[in-house]
Amino acid sequence: MSDNLARNDLAATGIGWSALPEAPETPAERRLRAVLPGAGAGMRRKPKLVYALISLGALGAIVVVQLILSVGLSHGAYQLDALQTQHREFGWQRQALSNDLASISSPQYIAANAEAIGMTLGGTPAYLTLSTGEVTGVPAPGGAVKQGPSSLIPNSAIAGEPLATKPDASVVNPGAAEVAIATGPVSLDGGLPSPTTR
């Protein structure tokens, strides 16, 4: 009955039995056989000596290039370290020169140089009123300066520095008098010692 239904379906679509694909043939069964130890040697070739030498040469070239790169990088690291050391030394030298410049541009150093070339502090000023022609104040000539003005504080950074105007002379006791430094044990009974402020 199913055969009749199949024929009817084929007749309705207009396809005959000849248009249907044929069933594939089953291939003949392959037989496995054992291979003798000497029989497979002809099929498999031994690697040639040339290929082995090329592989070893490539490996050697890679090692040599790696060593050259490593030496080059380490040489660059030594140069970088030397440049950083030089940069640090230049920084210290710059700081020392900045300190020297600050000390020789201080008011105490300028006053000591002015005294060395004969400049004096001005005396009492007098003022002239132009409209009346009247002189206010008593003019007095300036005198020699034995010590810097009282407004200058001591500057120990320039003590012993040579003067710019007289290189054979040096700054002696710049500014005001030296401040006495107390020595000895400090008592902590009343708390920490501190300066008196106003």
C-alpha positions in Angstrom: 0.0 0.0 0.0 2.8 2.4 0.7 4.3 1.5 -2.7 1.0 2.6 -4.3 1.1 5.9 -2.5 4.6 6.5 -3.6 3.7 5.8 -7.2 0.8 8.1 -7.0 2.9 10.9 -5.6 5.5 10.5 -8.3 2.8 10.5 -11.0 1.2 13.6 -9.6 4.5 15.5 -9.7 5.4 14.3 -13.1 8.6 12.6 -12.1 9.2 9.0 -13.1 11.1 6.3 -11.5 14.1 7.0 -13.7 14.6 10.5 -12.2 15.2 9.2 -8.7 18.8 9.0 -7.6 20.2 5.6 -7.3 21.4 4.3 -4.0 25.2 4.5 -3.6 27.1 1.3 -3.9 28.7 0.1 -0.7 32.5 0.2 -1.1 34.4 -3.0 -0.9 35.7 -3.6 2.6 39.4 -2.7 3.0 41.6 -5.2 4.6 44.2 -4.1 7.2 47.5 -5.8 7.1 50.6 -5.7 9.4 53.7 -3.8 8.2 57.0 -5.4 8.7 59.8 -3.3 10.3 61.9 -3.0 7.2 59.0 -2.5 4.7 58.0 1.1 5.9 61.6 2.5 5.6 61.3 3.2 1.9 58.1 5.3 2.4 59.5 7.5 5.2 62.6 9.6 4.5 65.2 10.6 7.1 65.6 14.3 7.6 68.4 15.7 5.5 71.5 17.1 7.2 71.1 20.4 5.3 67.8 21.1 7.1 69.3 20.4 10.4 72.2 22.8 9.7 69.9 25.5 8.5 67.8 25.2 11.7 70.9 25.3 13.9 72.3 28.3 12.0 69.0 30.2 12.4 69.0 29.4 16.1 72.6 30.7 16.4 71.7 33.9 14.5 68.8 34.5 16.9 71.1 34.1 19.9 73.8 36.4 18.4 71.2 39.1 17.7 69.8 38.8 21.2 73.3 39.2 22.7 74.0 42.3 20.5 70.6 43.9 21.5 71.3 43.1 25.2 74.8 44.7 25.1 73.4 47.7 23.3 70.7 48.2 25.8 73.1 47.8 28.8 75.5 50.3 27.2 72.5 52.8 26.8 71.7 52.2 30.5 75.3 53.1 31.5 75.1 56.2 29.4 71.8 57.2 31.0 73.2 56.7 34.5 76.3 58.8 33.7 74.1 61.6 32.3 71.8 61.5 35.3 74.9 61.7 37.6 76.2 64.7 35.6 72.8 66.3 35.7 72.7 65.9 39.5 76.2 67.4 39.8 75.2 70.4 37.6 72.2 70.9 39.9 74.4 71.0 43.0 76.8 73.4 41.2 73.8 75.6 40.1 72.6 75.7 43.7 76.0 76.6 45.0 76.3 79.4 42.5 72.8 80.6 43.4 73.8 80.7 47.1 77.0 82.7 46.1 74.9 85.1 44.1 72.4 85.6 46.9 75.2 86.3 49.4 77.0 88.9 47.2 73.8 90.7 46.4 72.9 91.1 50.0 72.7 94.6 51.5 75.6 93.8 53.9 78.0 92.9 51.0 77.0 96.0 49.0 77.5 98.2 52.1 80.9 96.7 52.7 82.0 97.3 49.1 80.6 100.9 49.2 82.7 101.5 52.4 85.8 100.0 50.7 85.6 102.5 47.8 85.1 105.5 50.2 81.3 106.0 50.2 79.9 107.2 53.4 76.4 107.3 55.0 74.6 110.6 54.4 74.3 112.9 57.3 71.2 114.6 58.5 69.2 115.8 55.5 68.0 119.4 55.0 65.2 120.4 52.8 64.7 123.6 50.7 61.3 125.0 50.2 61.3 126.6 46.8 58.4 128.9 47.2 59.8 130.6 50.3 63.5 129.8 49.9 63.5 128.5 53.5 65.9 125.7 54.6 64.2 123.2 56.9 66.6 121.1 59.1 70.3 121.4 59.8 72.4 119.9 57.1 75.4 117.9 58.3 78.1 116.2 56.2 78.3 112.4 56.1 81.0 110.7 58.0 83.0 107.5 57.7 81.2 104.3 58.4 82.9 102.2 61.0 80.2 99.6 61.1 77.1 99.0 58.9 73.9 100.8 59.6 71.8 99.6 62.6 69.1 98.3 60.2 71.5 95.7 58.8 71.4 92.3 60.4 74.5 90.1 60.6 75.1 88.0 57.5 77.5 85.2 58.4 77.4 83.9 54.8 79.6 86.7 53.5 82.1 86.8 56.4 85.5 86.4 54.9 84.3 86.9 51.3 86.7 89.0 49.2 85.4 92.5 48.3 84.5 93.1 44.6 86.2 96.5 44.7 89.4 95.3 46.6 90.1 91.6 46.0 92.9 91.5 48.6 90.5 92.7 51.3 87.6 90.7 52.8 84.3 91.4 54.6 84.9 91.8 58.3 82.0 91.5 60.8 79.2 92.3 58.3 76.2 94.1 59.7 75.5 94.5 63.4 77.4 93.0 66.3 77.7 89.3 66.7 74.9 87.6 68.7 76.2 85.7 71.7 75.2 82.0 71.8 74.4 80.5 75.1 76.1 77.1 75.9 75.6 74.6 78.6 72.7 72.3 79.7 69.2 73.5 79.1 66.6 73.1 81.9 63.3 71.7 80.9 61.6 72.3 84.2 59.4 75.2 83.0 58.7 73.6 79.5 60.6 73.9 76.3 62.8 77.0 76.0 61.6 79.5 73.4 62.6 83.0 72.4 60.7 86.0 73.8 58.5 87.5 71.2 56.7 90.8 71.2 
